[in-house]
Amino acid sequence: MSYYDSSDNKIRRKKISSSNSNKIHKQENIVNPENKQEINRINRNEIDEDFELEKELFYKKRDKKRRQAYSIIKKCLTILLMLTFVGSIFASVLIAVSLKGAPDVTKDLIYNSYVSQNIVPINEIPDNLKYAIVATEDKRFYKHKGVDYKSLVRSVVNNILSESTQGGSTIDMQVSKNLLTSEDKTMKRKIRDMYNAMQMNKIMTKNEILGAYLNNIYFGKASYGVADAAKTYFGKDVRDLNLSECAMLAGITNNPAKYMQHDEAKRRQKVVLKHMYDQGYITHDEYREAISDPTPFKSEIE
């Protein structure tokens, strides 16, 4: 029997073959982790490259949008500046035309323009009547310098957005309208009233301006000024008016044609008293007492 054919040799060859096979598998196992690491590294590089590309595209798009936005903002600002410039020129011309020929505002000019001949010094007019007028007509009267810009802007916005009209005139501007300009509803008259109101505040105290207003405001029934109104409606001297009567007179000035009727005047009086209470001019007890006062007109008593 040949050496190569012996069963022992066959077994021996089998073991060697098996051993070699195991070695090859071990070598493959040693190599495979490295291959995996290399593959992972390549994959990461590809992912990183893709990410960088996407990031670059993102920033390019973002920068493009920003440039477009900046361009739009720049154009809008340019247009706004041009409109402001043109508007300023137009406003300057309008003001110059409106004030052309207007007389200088002086105390003598105002006093000589009084409508009523029955004048009451401001210190003899009841405080409650002064407070009622201020609380209802111009609550920032003692704070502004003739023109209440907050009220003016609010009235413009209201008139644009709603069907109802709202005035932005201050007591100072109403003095100008009643004594120095006219009832014309024009921009020229409004500008003059604003200018006159500011000039008044330079030469007169607030009490003097309020006195000019109270002594000339129309109360209906051919009554101009608080002295005539107190006699017409209550048969009293203005100095003797109580809180409820003061509030009622102040309410009538808003619309004399309507509020010279007692029922309407009484409803308006409640609004005036509420304004006075809310603004701290009267206490709650005073408010309740005045509300419950029937406050009859002289014509109703007679």
C-alpha positions in Angstrom: 0.0 0.0 0.0 1.3 3.3 -0.9 2.2 5.9 1.6 -0.2 8.4 0.1 -3.0 6.0 0.2 -2.8 5.1 3.8 -5.8 6.0 5.9 -3.5 7.7 8.4 -2.2 9.9 5.7 -5.7 10.8 4.6 -6.6 11.8 8.0 -3.5 13.8 8.3 -4.2 15.6 5.0 -7.7 16.3 6.2 -6.4 17.9 9.4 -3.9 20.0 7.6 -6.5 21.1 5.1 -8.8 22.0 7.9 -6.1 23.8 9.7 -5.2 25.8 6.6 -8.8 26.7 6.1 -9.1 28.0 9.6 -6.1 30.1 9.1 -7.5 31.6 5.9 -10.8 32.4 7.7 -8.9 33.9 10.6 -6.9 36.1 8.1 -10.2 37.1 6.5 -11.6 38.0 9.9 -8.6 40.1 10.5 -8.8 41.9 7.2 -12.6 42.5 7.2 -12.7 45.0 10.0 -10.2 47.2 8.2 -12.2 46.9 5.0 -15.3 48.0 7.0 -13.5 50.9 8.5 -12.3 52.0 5.1 -15.8 51.7 3.6 -17.2 53.6 6.6 -14.6 56.3 6.1 -15.4 56.6 2.4 -19.1 56.7 3.2 -18.6 59.5 5.8 -16.6 61.5 3.3 -19.3 61.2 0.8 -21.9 62.2 3.4 -19.8 65.1 4.5 -19.3 66.2 0.9 -23.1 66.0 0.3 -23.7 68.0 3.5 -21.3 70.7 2.5 -22.8 70.9 -0.9 -26.3 71.2 0.5 -25.1 73.8 3.1 -23.5 75.8 0.3 -26.7 75.7 -1.7 -28.7 76.7 1.4 -26.5 79.7 2.1 -26.6 80.8 -1.5 -30.4 80.7 -1.5 -30.5 82.5 1.8 -28.1 85.2 0.7 -30.1 85.7 -2.5 -33.3 86.1 -0.5 -31.6 88.6 1.8 -30.3 90.6 -1.2 -33.8 90.7 -2.7 -35.3 91.7 0.7 -32.6 94.5 1.2 -33.3 95.7 -2.4 -37.1 95.9 -1.7 -36.5 97.7 1.7 -34.1 100.1 0.0 -36.6 100.9 -2.7 -39.4 101.4 -0.1 -37.2 103.7 2.0 -36.3 105.7 -1.1 -39.9 106.1 -2.0 -40.8 107.0 1.6 -38.1 109.6 1.8 -39.2 111.1 -1.5 -42.9 111.2 -0.4 -41.8 112.7 2.9 -39.8 115.3 1.1 -42.6 116.2 -1.3 -45.1 116.1 1.6 -43.0 118.4 3.6 -42.8 120.9 0.8 -46.5 120.7 0.2 -47.3 121.1 3.9 -44.9 124.1 4.1 -46.6 125.7 1.1 -50.1 125.0 2.5 -49.2 126.4 5.9 -47.6 129.5 4.4 -50.7 130.1 2.2 -53.1 129.4 5.1 -51.3 131.8 7.5 -50.8 134.6 4.9 -52.6 137.7 6.1 -53.5 136.2 9.5 -53.2 138.9 12.3 -50.9 138.4 15.2 -52.6 136.8 18.2 -52.7 139.2 21.1 -54.9 139.4 24.3 -56.5 142.6 23.0 -57.4 140.9 19.7 -59.1 138.1 21.6 -60.9 140.3 24.1 -62.0 142.7 21.4 -63.5 139.7 19.5 -65.8 138.6 22.3 -69.3 137.8 21.2 -71.0 138.1 24.6 -71.2 141.4 26.4 -72.0 139.7 29.7 -68.5 138.7 30.9 -67.8 136.7 34.0 -64.2 136.7 35.4 -62.8 133.2 35.4 -62.3 133.1 39.1 -66.0 133.7 39.6 -67.1 130.8 37.4 -67.7 127.7 39.5 -64.9 125.1 39.5 -67.5 122.4 38.7 -68.4 124.1 35.5 -64.8 124.5 34.5 -64.1 120.8 35.3 -67.2 119.7 33.5 -66.1 121.5 30.3 -62.5 120.2 30.5 -63.5 116.6 31.3 -66.0 116.5 28.4 -64.4 118.7 25.7 -60.6 118.5 26.2 -59.4 116.2 29.0 -55.7 117.0 28.3 -56.4 120.8 28.2 -53.9 121.6 31.1 -51.2 119.4 29.6 -51.0 120.3 25.9 -49.8 123.6 24.4 -52.8 124.3 22.2 -52.9 121.3 20.0 -53.5 117.7 21.3 -51.7 115.6 18.8 -52.9 112.3 20.3 -56.5 113.4 19.9 -55.9 114.8 16.5 -54.4 111.5 15.2 -57.1 109.5 16.8 -59.8 111.6 15.2 -58.2 111.3 11.7 -57.9 107.5 12.1 -61.6 107.3 13.3 -62.8 109.4 10.4 -61.0 107.2 7.9 -62.0 103.8 9.4 -65.6 104.6 10.4 -68.6 106.5 9.1 -68.9 108.6 12.2 -66.9 111.9 12.4 -64.8 112.8 15.4 -63.3 116.2 16.0 -59.8 116.7 17.3 -60.1 120.3 18.3 -58.9 121.5 21.7 -60.6 124.2 23.8 -57.8 126.5 22.6 -58.6 125.8 19.0 -62.3 126.3 19.6 -61.5 129.8 21.0 -59.8 130.5 17.8 -62.7 129.2 15.7 -65.3 131.1 17.8 -63.4 134.4 17.9 -60.7 134.6 15.3 -61.5 132.5 12.3 -64.9 131.1 11.2 -67.1 128.0 11.0 -65.8 127.0 7.6 -64.8 123.4 7.4 -61.6 123.9 5.4 -58.0 122.8 5.9 -57.0 126.5 5.8 -59.2 127.3 8.8 -58.0 124.2 10.7 -54.4 125.2 10.2 -55.1 128.8 11.4 -56.9 127.5 14.5 -53.9 125.3 15.3 -51.5 128.1 14.8 -53.6 130.6 16.8 -54.0 128.0 19.6 -50.3 127.6 20.0 -49.8 131.4 19.9 -52.4 131.8 22.7 -50.5 129.5 24.9 -47.5 131.8 24.6 -49.3 134.9 25.8 -52.1 133.6 28.0 -52.6 131.2 30.9 -54.8 128.2 30.6 -57.4 129.8 32.9 -57.5 132.9 30.7 -58.0 130.7 27.6 -60.7 128.7 29.4 -62.4 132.0 30.5 -62.4 133.2 26.9 -64.1 129.9 25.9 -66.7 129.9 28.6 -67.7 133.5 28.1 -68.4 133.0 24.4 -69.5 129.5 23.7 -73.0 129.1 22.3 -75.5 127.3 24.5 -78.6 127.5 22.3 -81.7 129.7 22.8 -79.7 132.8 21.7 -77.4 132.4 24.8 -73.7 133.1 24.3 -71.4 132.6 27.4 -72.1 131.0 30.8 -73.6 134.1 32.3 -76.4 134.2 29.7 -76.9 130.5 29.7 -77.2 130.3 33.5 -80.0 132.9 33.4 -81.7 131.3 30.4 -81.8 127.7 31.6 -81.9 128.1 35.4 -82.7 131.7 36.1 -79.6 131.9 38.3 -76.4 133.8 38.4 -73.6 131.6 37.1 -71.8 131.8 40.5 -74.8 130.0 42.1 -74.9 127.0 39.9 -74.6 123.6 41.6 -72.8 120.5 40.3 -75.8 119.0 38.4 -76.6 122.3 36.7 -72.9 122.8 35.8 -72.8 119.4 34.2 -76.0 120.0 32.3 -74.8 123.3 30.9 -71.5 121.7 29.9 -73.4 119.0 28.1 -75.5 121.4 26.1 -72.5 122.9 24.4 -71.9 119.6 22.5 -75.1 120.1 20.4 -77.3 123.0 21.5 -80.0 122.3 19.0 -80.5 118.8 20.5 -79.6 119.3 24.1 -81.6 122.4 24.8 -84.5 120.0 25.2 -84.6 118.9 28.9 -85.0 115.2 28.3 -82.0 115.1 26.0 -80.0 117.5 28.3 -80.6 115.2 31.2 -79.2 112.2 29.3 -76.2 114.1 28.2 -75.7 115.3 31.8 -75.1 111.7 32.9 -72.3 111.4 30.4 -70.7 114.6 31.6 -70.9 113.5 35.2 -69.4 110.1 34.3 -66.4 111.8 32.7 -66.0 114.0 35.7 -66.0 111.1 38.1 -63.7 108.9 35.9 -61.2 111.8 35.7 -61.3 112.4 39.5 -63.0 115.8 39.5 -65.9 114.5 41.8 -66.4 111.8 44.3 -68.7 108.8 43.9 -71.2 110.3 46.4 -71.2 113.6 44.5 -71.7 111.7 41.2 -74.7 109.7 42.6 -76.3 112.8 44.2 -76.0 114.8 40.9 -77.4 111.9 38.9 -80.5 111.7 41.1 -81.0 115.5 41.0 -83.8 116.2 38.4 -82.2 119.6 37.5 -85.3 121.2 36.0 -85.0 124.1 33.5 -86.4 127.5 34.4 -89.0 127.0 31.7 -90.3 123.8 33.3 -90.6 125.5 36.7 -92.5 128.4 35.3 
